[in-house]
Amino acid sequence: DRPARRGRAPVVVTRVQVDPGASGPEAAARAARYAAFDDALRETGSRALLLAHTLDDQAETVLLGLARGSGAASLHGMAGSTPARAA
């Protein structure tokens, strides 16, 4: 928030509606997030997004992976950065 207050970066806050449909709630939420990210990039004319997560988010990612049976691969949690996807 501080860089945004100094006028260095636009801030976009969006609420999305998630309809789990046939794909399930996690896949539907992921699709809604990515659509919101694409909208924010278009709206701001930016080429990159900065997203924030908490340690609770990281722990949830690890626990969900373990619950799905991903084993040790789940222990890395979320990646620190992810390459851009084609919008």
Contact map, one row per residue, 1 for C-alpha under 8 A:
111110000010000000000000000000000000000000000000000000000000000000000000000000000000000
111111000000000000000000000000000000000000000000000000000000000000000000000000000000000
111111111000000000000000000000000000000000000000000000000000000000000000000000000000000
111111111110000000000000000000000000000000000000000000000000000000000000000000000000000
111111110000000000000000000000000000000000000000000000000000000000000000000000000000000
011111111000000000000000000000000000000000000000000000000000000000000000000000000000000
001111111100000000000000000000000000000000000000000000000000000000000000000000000000000
001111111100000000000000000000000000000000000000000000000000000000000000000000000000000
001101111110000000000000000000000000000000000000000000000000000000000000000000000000000
000100111111000000000000000000000000000000010000000000000000000000000000000000000000000
100100001111100000000000000000000000000000000000000000000000000000000000000000000000000
000000000111110000000000000000000000000100000000000000000000000000000000000000000000000
000000000011111000000000000000000000000000000000000000000000000000000000000000000000000
000000000001111100000000000000000001000000000000000000000000000000000000000000000000000
000000000000111110000000000000000000000000000000000000000000000000000000000000000000000
000000000000011111000000000000011001000000000000000000000000000000000000000000000000000
000000000000001111100000000000010000000000000000000000000000000000000000000000000000000
000000000000000111110000100110010000000000000000000000000000000000000000000000000000000
000000000000000011111000100110000000000000000000000000000000000000000000000000000000000
000000000000000001111111111110000000000000000000000000000000000000000000000000000000000
000000000000000000111111100100000000000000000000000000000000000000000000000000000000000
000000000000000000011111000000000000000000000000000000000000000000000000000000000000000
000000000000000000011111111100000000000000000000000000000000000000000000000000000000000
000000000000000000011111111100000000000000000000000000000000000000000000000000000000000
000000000000000001111011111110000000000000000000000000000000000000000000000000000000000
000000000000000000010011111111000000000000000000000000000000000000000000000000000000000
000000000000000000010011111111100000000000000000000000000000000000000000000000000000000
000000000000000001111011111111110000000000000000000000000000000000000000000000000000000
000000000000000001110000111111111000000000000000000000000000000000000000000000000000000
000000000000000000000000011111111100000000000000000000000000000000000000000000000000000
000000000000000000000000001111111110000000000000000000000000000000000000000000000000000
000000000000000111000000000111111111000000000000000000000000000000000000000000000000000
000000000000000100000000000011111111100000000000000000000000000000000000000000000000000
000000000000000000000000000001111111110000000000000000000000000000000000000000000000000
000000000000000000000000000000111111111000000000000000000000000000000000000000000000000
000000000000010100000000000000011111111100000000000000000000000000000000000000000000000
000000000000000000000000000000001111111110000000100000000000000000000000000000000000000
000000000000000000000000000000000111111111000000000000000000000000000000000000000000001
000000000000000000000000000000000011111111100000000000000000000000000000000000000000000
000000000001000000000000000000000001111111110000000000000000000000000000000000000000000
000000000000000000000000000000000000111111111111100000000000000000000000000000000000000
000000000000000000000000000000000000011111111100000000000000000000000000000000000000000
000000000000000000000000000000000000001111111100000000000000000000000000000000000000000
000000000100000000000000000000000000000111111100000000000000000000000000000000000000000
000000000000000000000000000000000000000011111110000000000000000000000000000000000000000
000000000000000000000000000000000000000011111111100000000000000000000000000000000000000
000000000000000000000000000000000000000010001111100000000000000000000000000000000000000
000000000000000000000000000000000000000010000111110000000000000000000000000000000001000
000000000000000000000000000000000000100010000111111000000000000000000000000000000000000
000000000000000000000000000000000000000000000001111100000000000000000000000000000000000
000000000000000000000000000000000000000000000000111110000000000000000000000000000000000
000000000000000000000000000000000000000000000000011111000000000000000000000000000000000
000000000000000000000000000000000000000000000000001111101100000000000000000000000000000
000000000000000000000000000000000000000000000000000111111100000000000000000000000000000
000000000000000000000000000000000000000000000000000011111110000000000000000000000000000
000000000000000000000000000000000000000000000000000001111111000000000000000000000000000
000000000000000000000000000000000000000000000000000011111111100000000000000000000000000
000000000000000000000000000000000000000000000000000011111111110000000000000011000000000
000000000000000000000000000000000000000000000000000000111111111000000000000010000000000
000000000000000000000000000000000000000000000000000000011111111100000000000000000000000
000000000000000000000000000000000000000000000000000000001111111110000000010011000000000
000000000000000000000000000000000000000000000000000000000111111111000000011110000000000
000000000000000000000000000000000000000000000000000000000011111111100000010000000000000
000000000000000000000000000000000000000000000000000000000001111111110000000000000000000
000000000000000000000000000000000000000000000000000000000000111111111110010000000000000
000000000000000000000000000000000000000000000000000000000000011111111111010000000000000
000000000000000000000000000000000000000000000000000000000000001111111100000000000000000
000000000000000000000000000000000000000000000000000000000000000111111100000000000000000
000000000000000000000000000000000000000000000000000000000000000011111110000000000000000
000000000000000000000000000000000000000000000000000000000000000011111111110000000000000
000000000000000000000000000000000000000000000000000000000000000011001111111000000000000
000000000000000000000000000000000000000000000000000000000000000001000111111000000000000
000000000000000000000000000000000000000000000000000000000000000000000111111100000000000
000000000000000000000000000000000000000000000000000000000000111011000111111110000000000
000000000000000000000000000000000000000000000000000000000000010000000011111110000000000
000000000000000000000000000000000000000000000000000000000000010000000000111111100000000
000000000000000000000000000000000000000000000000000000000110110000000000011111100000000
000000000000000000000000000000000000000000000000000000000100100000000000000111110000000
000000000000000000000000000000000000000000000000000000000000000000000000000111111100000
000000000000000000000000000000000000000000000000000000000000000000000000000001111100000
000000000000000000000000000000000000000000000000000000000000000000000000000000111110000
000000000000000000000000000000000000000000000000000000000000000000000000000000111111000
000000000000000000000000000000000000000000000000000000000000000000000000000000001111100
000000000000000000000000000000000000000000000001000000000000000000000000000000000111110
000000000000000000000000000000000000000000000000000000000000000000000000000000000011111
000000000000000000000000000000000000000000000000000000000000000000000000000000000001111
000000000000000000000000000000000000010000000000000000000000000000000000000000000000111
